[in-house]
Amino acid sequence: MGNEIKRCILLGSAPVEDGAVFDAFDAKNAYRICADGGLDTARKYGILPDLLIGDFDSVRGSCRKASKRSA
């Protein structure tokens, strides 16, 4: 195994006012985890999550509807 640095970004429900954080940290080259409403942030900035965690009670849109139907 090489000495490459593994990166991870965790998106939560905290509001992100602008996408400047994603300029400094390239989410496309990281393992992306969205917790609950962090899925909304990911959608807003075009980030595809690798992992979704939580009960999704703060997620807006179709993911929340789908999770309620399957519960």
C-alpha positions as CSV (number, residue, x, y, z in Angstrom):
1,M,0.0,0.0,0.0
2,G,1.3,3.5,-0.9
3,N,1.7,6.6,1.2
4,E,-1.3,8.3,-0.5
5,I,-3.5,10.4,1.8
6,K,-7.1,9.2,2.0
7,R,-9.7,12.0,2.4
8,C,-13.2,12.0,3.6
9,I,-15.9,14.7,3.7
10,L,-18.8,14.5,6.1
11,L,-21.8,16.6,5.2
12,G,-24.4,17.3,7.9
13,S,-27.5,19.5,8.3
14,A,-25.5,22.6,9.1
15,P,-26.2,25.3,6.4
16,V,-23.5,26.0,3.9
17,E,-23.8,29.6,2.8
18,D,-21.6,29.2,-0.3
19,G,-19.6,26.5,-2.0
20,A,-16.2,28.0,-1.1
21,V,-15.4,25.1,1.1
22,F,-15.6,22.8,-1.9
23,D,-13.1,24.9,-3.7
24,A,-10.6,24.3,-0.9
25,F,-11.5,20.6,-0.4
26,D,-12.2,18.7,-3.6
27,A,-15.2,16.5,-2.7
28,K,-14.9,14.6,-6.0
29,N,-11.6,13.0,-4.8
30,A,-12.8,12.1,-1.3
31,Y,-15.1,9.5,0.2
32,R,-18.4,11.4,0.7
33,I,-20.7,10.7,3.7
34,C,-24.0,12.5,4.1
35,A,-25.8,12.5,7.4
36,D,-29.5,13.4,7.3
37,G,-29.9,16.9,5.8
38,G,-26.3,16.8,4.5
39,L,-27.9,15.1,1.5
40,D,-29.6,18.4,0.6
41,T,-26.2,20.1,0.7
42,A,-24.7,17.4,-1.5
43,R,-27.5,17.8,-4.0
44,K,-27.2,21.6,-4.0
45,Y,-23.5,21.4,-4.9
46,G,-23.6,18.4,-7.2
47,I,-21.9,16.0,-4.9
48,L,-22.7,12.3,-5.2
49,P,-22.5,10.6,-1.7
50,D,-20.8,7.3,-1.2
51,L,-22.6,6.7,2.0
52,L,-25.9,7.9,3.5
53,I,-26.5,7.7,7.3
54,G,-29.2,8.8,9.7
55,D,-32.9,8.7,10.0
56,F,-33.4,11.3,7.2
57,D,-35.9,13.3,9.2
58,S,-34.4,16.6,8.0
59,V,-33.9,15.6,4.3
60,R,-36.0,17.5,1.8
61,G,-37.3,16.0,-1.4
62,S,-37.7,12.5,-2.8
63,C,-35.2,10.7,-0.6
64,R,-37.3,11.5,2.4
65,K,-40.5,10.4,0.7
66,A,-38.9,7.2,-0.5
67,S,-37.5,6.4,3.0
68,K,-40.9,6.9,4.6
69,R,-42.5,4.5,2.1
70,S,-39.9,1.8,2.8
71,A,-40.1,2.2,6.6
